[in-house]
Amino acid sequence: MRDDNGPGVFGVVEALLAVVGAITVMGILAVAASVLAWEMELRKSEQDSPLPEPPQVPTA
């Protein structure tokens, strides 16, 4: 019979992988939120100050 004194090597590796996975998911979500906020800010600034249109040259 085996005396179970703790999670063992596989338990530690599994816990580390779970932590790394959680950090990775949070990082991906943070990047996605940052890109979304940047895109919204860009659209807002485009609406606030539209680019002037080039002067029209009459064609004959």
ZITA-V181426 format. One record per run of one state. SS is the DSSP state (H for helix, E for strand, C for the rest). FROM is the first residue (numbers start at 1). LEN is the number of residues. If there is no record, write none. Layout:
SS&FROM&LEN + SS&FROM&LEN
This chain:
C&1&7 + H&8&41 + C&49&12
